[in-house]
């Protein structure tokens, strides 16, 4: 058995684990304004300024409107 270190999901083969890693994101953000979840990379271009990638949402700023989730989907301490 092979287990993902990010989300603890188990796979029967190493290949399935490697394919899963392409979509498993360690840093997931939650927008408090629209409720969308997305990767940190989708929310920033420079690593300093964060904005919800949803075109219909105006959420921005880590700890203002955007919060990090842990691998279980639970909001991390602020």
Biopython code that builds the backbone (N, CA, C, O; Angstrom):
import numpy as np
from Bio.PDB.StructureBuilder import StructureBuilder

atoms = [
    (1, "UNK", "N", (0.836, -1.182, 0.000)),
    (1, "UNK", "CA", (0.000, 0.000, 0.000)),
    (1, "UNK", "C", (0.881, 1.246, 0.000)),
    (1, "UNK", "O", (1.950, 1.275, 0.610)),
    (2, "UNK", "N", (0.412, 2.254, -0.688)),
    (2, "UNK", "CA", (1.138, 3.516, -0.794)),
    (2, "UNK", "C", (0.207, 4.634, -0.327)),
    (2, "UNK", "O", (-0.942, 4.711, -0.763)),
    (3, "UNK", "N", (0.702, 5.500, 0.559)),
    (3, "UNK", "CA", (-0.124, 6.535, 1.170)),
    (3, "UNK", "C", (0.400, 7.927, 0.828)),
    (3, "UNK", "O", (1.600, 8.191, 0.901)),
    (4, "UNK", "N", (-0.504, 8.793, 0.461)),
    (4, "UNK", "CA", (-0.174, 10.185, 0.176)),
    (4, "UNK", "C", (0.136, 10.891, 1.496)),
    (4, "UNK", "O", (-0.662, 10.832, 2.431)),
    (5, "UNK", "N", (1.284, 11.554, 1.576)),
    (5, "UNK", "CA", (1.670, 12.266, 2.796)),
    (5, "UNK", "C", (0.859, 13.534, 3.015)),
    (5, "UNK", "O", (0.816, 14.057, 4.129)),
    (6, "UNK", "N", (0.227, 14.026, 1.983)),
    (6, "UNK", "CA", (-0.540, 15.262, 2.094)),
    (6, "UNK", "C", (-1.947, 14.997, 2.637)),
    (6, "UNK", "O", (-2.378, 15.662, 3.579)),
    (7, "UNK", "N", (-2.665, 14.034, 2.052)),
    (7, "UNK", "CA", (-4.061, 13.815, 2.432)),
    (7, "UNK", "C", (-4.318, 12.462, 3.096)),
    (7, "UNK", "O", (-5.444, 12.175, 3.503)),
    (8, "UNK", "N", (-3.282, 11.631, 3.207)),
    (8, "UNK", "CA", (-3.367, 10.301, 3.833)),
    (8, "UNK", "C", (-4.246, 9.311, 3.085)),
    (8, "UNK", "O", (-4.644, 8.298, 3.662)),
    (9, "UNK", "N", (-4.558, 9.566, 1.840)),
    (9, "UNK", "CA", (-5.314, 8.613, 1.028)),
    (9, "UNK", "C", (-4.379, 7.478, 0.629)),
    (9, "UNK", "O", (-3.207, 7.716, 0.338)),
    (10, "UNK", "N", (-4.892, 6.232, 0.610)),
    (10, "UNK", "CA", (-4.074, 5.055, 0.340)),
    (10, "UNK", "C", (-4.357, 4.521, -1.059)),
    (10, "UNK", "O", (-5.499, 4.522, -1.518)),
    (11, "UNK", "N", (-3.283, 4.056, -1.741)),
    (11, "UNK", "CA", (-3.389, 3.535, -3.098)),
    (11, "UNK", "C", (-2.706, 2.181, -3.181)),
    (11, "UNK", "O", (-1.740, 1.916, -2.465)),
    (12, "UNK", "N", (-3.215, 1.324, -4.061)),
    (12, "UNK", "CA", (-2.693, -0.037, -4.176)),
    (12, "UNK", "C", (-1.374, -0.105, -4.941)),
    (12, "UNK", "O", (-0.597, -1.041, -4.752)),
    (13, "UNK", "N", (-1.114, 0.880, -5.804)),
    (13, "UNK", "CA", (0.134, 0.874, -6.567)),
    (13, "UNK", "C", (0.833, 2.223, -6.468)),
    (13, "UNK", "O", (0.212, 3.250, -6.196)),
    (14, "UNK", "N", (2.124, 2.189, -6.693)),
    (14, "UNK", "CA", (2.909, 3.422, -6.666)),
    (14, "UNK", "C", (2.485, 4.354, -7.809)),
    (14, "UNK", "O", (2.482, 5.575, -7.652)),
    (15, "UNK", "N", (2.130, 3.774, -8.950)),
    (15, "UNK", "CA", (1.690, 4.573, -10.093)),
    (15, "UNK", "C", (0.429, 5.364, -9.745)),
    (15, "UNK", "O", (0.339, 6.552, -10.054)),
    (16, "UNK", "N", (-0.543, 4.714, -9.105)),
    (16, "UNK", "CA", (-1.775, 5.417, -8.724)),
    (16, "UNK", "C", (-1.471, 6.560, -7.755)),
    (16, "UNK", "O", (-2.071, 7.632, -7.843)),
    (17, "UNK", "N", (-0.537, 6.326, -6.835)),
    (17, "UNK", "CA", (-0.132, 7.379, -5.898)),
    (17, "UNK", "C", (0.488, 8.551, -6.656)),
    (17, "UNK", "O", (0.162, 9.707, -6.386)),
    (18, "UNK", "N", (1.376, 8.259, -7.596)),
    (18, "UNK", "CA", (2.031, 9.319, -8.360)),
    (18, "UNK", "C", (1.031, 10.115, -9.194)),
    (18, "UNK", "O", (1.165, 11.332, -9.320)),
    (19, "UNK", "N", (0.033, 9.445, -9.764)),
    (19, "UNK", "CA", (-1.003, 10.139, -10.518)),
    (19, "UNK", "C", (-1.847, 11.017, -9.597)),
    (19, "UNK", "O", (-2.246, 12.120, -9.970)),
    (20, "UNK", "N", (-2.109, 10.524, -8.408)),
    (20, "UNK", "CA", (-2.872, 11.291, -7.423)),
    (20, "UNK", "C", (-2.114, 12.549, -6.999)),
    (20, "UNK", "O", (-2.723, 13.603, -6.814)),
    (21, "UNK", "N", (-0.814, 12.452, -6.845)),
    (21, "UNK", "CA", (-0.007, 13.600, -6.397)),
    (21, "UNK", "C", (-0.116, 14.783, -7.347)),
    (21, "UNK", "O", (0.068, 15.928, -6.936)),
    (22, "UNK", "N", (-0.416, 14.511, -8.623)),
    (22, "UNK", "CA", (-0.567, 15.600, -9.594)),
    (22, "UNK", "C", (-1.759, 16.481, -9.261)),
    (22, "UNK", "O", (-1.773, 17.660, -9.616)),
    (23, "UNK", "N", (-2.757, 15.931, -8.587)),
    (23, "UNK", "CA", (-3.962, 16.698, -8.276)),
    (23, "UNK", "C", (-4.110, 17.013, -6.795)),
    (23, "UNK", "O", (-4.949, 17.835, -6.427)),
    (24, "UNK", "N", (-3.325, 16.386, -5.945)),
    (24, "UNK", "CA", (-3.416, 16.628, -4.512)),
    (24, "UNK", "C", (-2.619, 17.887, -4.184)),
    (24, "UNK", "O", (-1.430, 17.979, -4.491)),
    (25, "UNK", "N", (-3.275, 18.839, -3.569)),
    (25, "UNK", "CA", (-2.648, 20.122, -3.291)),
    (25, "UNK", "C", (-2.466, 20.282, -1.791)),
    (25, "UNK", "O", (-3.421, 20.176, -1.021)),
    (26, "UNK", "N", (-1.234, 20.537, -1.387)),
    (26, "UNK", "CA", (-0.953, 20.699, 0.036)),
    (26, "UNK", "C", (-1.545, 21.994, 0.581)),
    (26, "UNK", "O", (-2.140, 22.001, 1.659)),
    (27, "UNK", "N", (-1.391, 23.050, -0.134)),
    (27, "UNK", "CA", (-1.882, 24.342, 0.321)),
    (27, "UNK", "C", (-3.187, 24.660, -0.387)),
    (27, "UNK", "O", (-3.182, 25.101, -1.536)),
    (28, "UNK", "N", (-4.299, 24.439, 0.292)),
    (28, "UNK", "CA", (-5.604, 24.755, -0.249)),
    (28, "UNK", "C", (-6.148, 25.960, 0.500)),
    (28, "UNK", "O", (-6.037, 26.049, 1.723)),
    (29, "UNK", "N", (-6.734, 26.879, -0.242)),
    (29, "UNK", "CA", (-7.313, 28.071, 0.349)),
    (29, "UNK", "C", (-8.830, 28.018, 0.244)),
    (29, "UNK", "O", (-9.379, 27.418, -0.680)),
    (30, "UNK", "N", (-9.497, 28.650, 1.194)),
    (30, "UNK", "CA", (-10.948, 28.774, 1.212)),
    (30, "UNK", "C", (-11.293, 30.256, 1.195)),
    (30, "UNK", "O", (-10.761, 31.035, 1.985)),
    (31, "UNK", "N", (-12.179, 30.636, 0.297)),
    (31, "UNK", "CA", (-12.638, 32.021, 0.251)),
    (31, "UNK", "C", (-13.882, 32.139, 1.126)),
    (31, "UNK", "O", (-14.867, 31.436, 0.904)),
    (32, "UNK", "N", (-13.839, 33.018, 2.109)),
    (32, "UNK", "CA", (-14.970, 33.215, 3.007)),
    (32, "UNK", "C", (-16.128, 33.934, 2.319)),
    (32, "UNK", "O", (-17.267, 33.841, 2.778)),
    (33, "UNK", "N", (-15.860, 34.645, 1.233)),
    (33, "UNK", "CA", (-16.929, 35.385, 0.554)),
    (33, "UNK", "C", (-17.787, 34.497, -0.335)),
    (33, "UNK", "O", (-19.014, 34.589, -0.303)),
    (34, "UNK", "N", (-17.144, 33.624, -1.138)),
    (34, "UNK", "CA", (-17.923, 32.809, -2.078)),
    (34, "UNK", "C", (-17.936, 31.325, -1.727)),
    (34, "UNK", "O", (-18.745, 30.574, -2.271)),
    (35, "UNK", "N", (-17.046, 30.886, -0.821)),
    (35, "UNK", "CA", (-17.014, 29.482, -0.405)),
    (35, "UNK", "C", (-16.193, 28.576, -1.301)),
    (35, "UNK", "O", (-16.115, 27.377, -1.037)),
    (36, "UNK", "N", (-15.580, 29.098, -2.346)),
    (36, "UNK", "CA", (-14.751, 28.286, -3.240)),
    (36, "UNK", "C", (-13.465, 27.849, -2.553)),
    (36, "UNK", "O", (-12.927, 28.556, -1.701)),
    (37, "UNK", "N", (-12.977, 26.662, -2.941)),
    (37, "UNK", "CA", (-11.676, 26.184, -2.497)),
    (37, "UNK", "C", (-10.782, 26.088, -3.730)),
    (37, "UNK", "O", (-11.235, 25.700, -4.807)),
    (38, "UNK", "N", (-9.514, 26.444, -3.564)),
    (38, "UNK", "CA", (-8.588, 26.459, -4.685)),
    (38, "UNK", "C", (-7.168, 26.403, -4.161)),
    (38, "UNK", "O", (-6.923, 26.610, -2.973)),
    (39, "UNK", "N", (-6.238, 26.121, -5.053)),
    (39, "UNK", "CA", (-4.832, 26.039, -4.656)),
    (39, "UNK", "C", (-4.274, 27.433, -4.410)),
    (39, "UNK", "O", (-4.777, 28.426, -4.936)),
    (40, "UNK", "N", (-3.243, 27.483, -3.613)),
    (40, "UNK", "CA", (-2.580, 28.756, -3.343)),
    (40, "UNK", "C", (-2.022, 29.346, -4.630)),
    (40, "UNK", "O", (-2.058, 30.561, -4.826)),
    (41, "UNK", "N", (-1.504, 28.488, -5.510)),
    (41, "UNK", "CA", (-0.930, 28.953, -6.772)),
    (41, "UNK", "C", (-1.975, 29.643, -7.648)),
    (41, "UNK", "O", (-1.648, 30.563, -8.397)),
    (42, "UNK", "N", (-3.236, 29.200, -7.555)),
    (42, "UNK", "CA", (-4.292, 29.816, -8.357)),
    (42, "UNK", "C", (-4.672, 31.197, -7.842)),
    (42, "UNK", "O", (-5.280, 31.984, -8.568)),
    (43, "UNK", "N", (-4.319, 31.498, -6.596)),
    (43, "UNK", "CA", (-4.742, 32.747, -5.975)),
    (43, "UNK", "C", (-3.694, 33.854, -6.009)),
    (43, "UNK", "O", (-3.983, 34.991, -5.638)),
    (44, "UNK", "N", (-2.483, 33.532, -6.450)),
    (44, "UNK", "CA", (-1.437, 34.558, -6.438)),
    (44, "UNK", "C", (-0.551, 34.429, -7.672)),
    (44, "UNK", "O", (-0.391, 33.348, -8.239)),
    (45, "UNK", "N", (0.005, 35.538, -8.061)),
    (45, "UNK", "CA", (0.981, 35.533, -9.154)),
    (45, "UNK", "C", (2.378, 35.829, -8.626)),
    (45, "UNK", "O", (3.371, 35.391, -9.208)),
    (46, "UNK", "N", (2.459, 36.569, -7.529)),
    (46, "UNK", "CA", (3.758, 36.986, -7.013)),
    (46, "UNK", "C", (4.105, 36.394, -5.647)),
    (46, "UNK", "O", (5.215, 36.602, -5.157)),
    (47, "UNK", "N", (3.189, 35.669, -5.030)),
    (47, "UNK", "CA", (3.460, 35.082, -3.718)),
    (47, "UNK", "C", (3.216, 36.026, -2.554)),
    (47, "UNK", "O", (3.364, 35.633, -1.397)),
    (48, "UNK", "N", (2.847, 37.255, -2.843)),
    (48, "UNK", "CA", (2.600, 38.248, -1.796)),
    (48, "UNK", "C", (1.137, 38.656, -1.727)),
    (48, "UNK", "O", (0.580, 38.802, -0.639)),
    (49, "UNK", "N", (0.521, 38.839, -2.873)),
    (49, "UNK", "CA", (-0.854, 39.306, -2.947)),
    (49, "UNK", "C", (-1.759, 38.154, -3.375)),
    (49, "UNK", "O", (-1.492, 37.476, -4.367)),
    (50, "UNK", "N", (-2.827, 37.943, -2.619)),
    (50, "UNK", "CA", (-3.737, 36.830, -2.871)),
    (50, "UNK", "C", (-5.125, 37.357, -3.180)),
    (50, "UNK", "O", (-5.604, 38.301, -2.552)),
    (51, "UNK", "N", (-5.768, 36.723, -4.167)),
    (51, "UNK", "CA", (-7.112, 37.103, -4.577)),
    (51, "UNK", "C", (-7.858, 35.853, -4.996)),
    (51, "UNK", "O", (-7.267, 34.953, -5.593)),
    (52, "UNK", "N", (-9.151, 35.782, -4.693)),
    (52, "UNK", "CA", (-9.973, 34.650, -5.111)),
    (52, "UNK", "C", (-9.980, 34.585, -6.639)),
    (52, "UNK", "O", (-10.240, 35.598, -7.289)),
    (53, "UNK", "N", (-9.698, 33.408, -7.231)),
    (53, "UNK", "CA", (-9.655, 33.300, -8.691)),
    (53, "UNK", "C", (-11.044, 33.300, -9.344)),
    (53, "UNK", "O", (-11.144, 33.342, -10.571)),
    (54, "UNK", "N", (-12.108, 33.253, -8.547)),
    (54, "UNK", "CA", (-13.470, 33.303, -9.073)),
    (54, "UNK", "C", (-13.741, 34.727, -9.585)),
    (54, "UNK", "O", (-13.670, 35.689, -8.820)),
    (55, "UNK", "N", (-14.045, 34.850, -10.856)),
    (55, "UNK", "CA", (-14.250, 36.170, -11.464)),
    (55, "UNK", "C", (-15.416, 36.942, -10.851)),
    (55, "UNK", "O", (-15.434, 38.172, -10.891)),
    (56, "UNK", "N", (-16.386, 36.229, -10.287)),
    (56, "UNK", "CA", (-17.561, 36.879, -9.707)),
    (56, "UNK", "C", (-17.372, 37.248, -8.236)),
    (56, "UNK", "O", (-18.304, 37.747, -7.605)),
    (57, "UNK", "N", (-16.185, 37.012, -7.683)),
    (57, "UNK", "CA", (-15.927, 37.242, -6.258)),
    (57, "UNK", "C", (-14.845, 38.306, -6.090)),
    (57, "UNK", "O", (-13.929, 38.409, -6.906)),
    (58, "UNK", "N", (-14.961, 39.089, -5.031)),
    (58, "UNK", "CA", (-13.972, 40.123, -4.750)),
    (58, "UNK", "C", (-13.118, 39.800, -3.533)),
    (58, "UNK", "O", (-12.423, 40.675, -3.017)),
    (59, "UNK", "N", (-13.162, 38.544, -3.063)),
    (59, "UNK", "CA", (-12.374, 38.148, -1.902)),
    (59, "UNK", "C", (-10.886, 38.256, -2.180)),
    (59, "UNK", "O", (-10.415, 37.857, -3.245)),
    (60, "UNK", "N", (-10.137, 38.805, -1.206)),
    (60, "UNK", "CA", (-8.690, 38.908, -1.360)),
    (60, "UNK", "C", (-8.028, 39.037, -0.001)),
    (60, "UNK", "O", (-8.661, 39.417, 0.984)),
    (61, "UNK", "N", (-6.752, 38.714, 0.033)),
    (61, "UNK", "CA", (-5.943, 38.853, 1.236)),
    (61, "UNK", "C", (-5.994, 37.638, 2.142)),
    (61, "UNK", "O", (-7.063, 37.243, 2.608)),
    (62, "UNK", "N", (-4.818, 37.041, 2.392)),
    (62, "UNK", "CA", (-4.742, 35.935, 3.352)),
    (62, "UNK", "C", (-5.145, 36.452, 4.719)),
    (62, "UNK", "O", (-4.713, 37.528, 5.132)),
    (63, "UNK", "N", (-5.946, 35.711, 5.403)),
    (63, "UNK", "CA", (-6.512, 35.996, 6.726)),
    (63, "UNK", "C", (-7.525, 37.142, 6.700)),
    (63, "UNK", "O", (-8.070, 37.492, 7.747)),
    (64, "UNK", "N", (-7.788, 37.731, 5.540)),
    (64, "UNK", "CA", (-8.859, 38.723, 5.423)),
    (64, "UNK", "C", (-10.102, 38.019, 4.880)),
    (64, "UNK", "O", (-11.115, 37.913, 5.572)),
    (65, "UNK", "N", (-10.020, 37.541, 3.644)),
    (65, "UNK", "CA", (-11.108, 36.774, 3.041)),
    (65, "UNK", "C", (-10.691, 35.346, 2.721)),
    (65, "UNK", "O", (-11.542, 34.463, 2.613)),
    (66, "UNK", "N", (-9.390, 35.108, 2.568)),
    (66, "UNK", "CA", (-8.873, 33.792, 2.189)),
    (66, "UNK", "C", (-8.154, 33.147, 3.370)),
    (66, "UNK", "O", (-7.343, 33.781, 4.046)),
    (67, "UNK", "N", (-8.468, 31.878, 3.603)),
    (67, "UNK", "CA", (-7.871, 31.142, 4.724)),
    (67, "UNK", "C", (-7.330, 29.812, 4.242)),
    (67, "UNK", "O", (-7.918, 29.178, 3.366)),
    (68, "UNK", "N", (-6.214, 29.388, 4.810)),
    (68, "UNK", "CA", (-5.611, 28.099, 4.472)),
    (68, "UNK", "C", (-6.383, 26.974, 5.151)),
    (68, "UNK", "O", (-6.810, 27.093, 6.299)),
    (69, "UNK", "N", (-6.552, 25.872, 4.404)),
    (69, "UNK", "CA", (-7.154, 24.662, 4.939)),
    (69, "UNK", "C", (-6.072, 23.609, 5.077)),
    (69, "UNK", "O", (-5.133, 23.587, 4.282)),
    (70, "UNK", "N", (-6.183, 22.729, 6.076)),
    (70, "UNK", "CA", (-5.225, 21.630, 6.178)),
    (70, "UNK", "C", (-5.676, 20.504, 5.247)),
    (70, "UNK", "O", (-6.663, 20.660, 4.529)),
    (71, "UNK", "N", (-4.974, 19.382, 5.250)),
    (71, "UNK", "CA", (-5.250, 18.280, 4.329)),
    (71, "UNK", "C", (-6.633, 17.674, 4.529)),
    (71, "UNK", "O", (-7.156, 17.027, 3.622)),
    (72, "UNK", "N", (-7.229, 17.869, 5.689)),
    (72, "UNK", "CA", (-8.563, 17.321, 5.942)),
    (72, "UNK", "C", (-9.660, 18.296, 5.565)),
    (72, "UNK", "O", (-10.840, 17.955, 5.657)),
    (73, "UNK", "N", (-9.302, 19.506, 5.141)),
    (73, "UNK", "CA", (-10.281, 20.506, 4.770)),
    (73, "UNK", "C", (-10.721, 21.373, 5.916)),
    (73, "UNK", "O", (-11.692, 22.120, 5.789)),
    (74, "UNK", "N", (-10.018, 21.292, 7.051)),
    (74, "UNK", "CA", (-10.352, 22.086, 8.222)),
    (74, "UNK", "C", (-9.510, 23.356, 8.211)),
    (74, "UNK", "O", (-8.316, 23.316, 7.912)),
    (75, "UNK", "N", (-10.134, 24.471, 8.534)),
    (75, "UNK", "CA", (-9.426, 25.751, 8.539)),
    (75, "UNK", "C", (-8.296, 25.732, 9.560)),
    (75, "UNK", "O", (-8.499, 25.345, 10.711)),
    (76, "UNK", "N", (-7.115, 26.148, 9.140)),
    (76, "UNK", "CA", (-5.968, 26.201, 10.033)),
    (76, "UNK", "C", (-6.088, 27.404, 10.965)),
    (76, "UNK", "O", (-6.821, 28.350, 10.677)),
    (77, "UNK", "N", (-5.363, 27.360, 12.086)),
    (77, "UNK", "CA", (-5.385, 28.460, 13.043)),
    (77, "UNK", "C", (-5.013, 29.755, 12.356)),
    (77, "UNK", "O", (-4.153, 29.787, 11.476)),
    (78, "UNK", "N", (-5.671, 30.817, 12.768)),
    (78, "UNK", "CA", (-5.428, 32.137, 12.163)),
    (78, "UNK", "C", (-4.309, 32.824, 12.821)),
    (78, "UNK", "O", (-3.965, 33.944, 12.444)),
]
sb = StructureBuilder()
sb.init_structure("model")
sb.init_model(0)
sb.init_chain("A")
sb.init_seg("    ")
for serial, (resi, resn, name, xyz) in enumerate(atoms, 1):
    if name == "N":
        sb.init_residue(resn, " ", resi, " ")
    sb.init_atom(name, np.array(xyz, "f"), 0.0, 1.0, " ", f" {name:<3s}", serial, name[0])
structure = sb.get_structure()
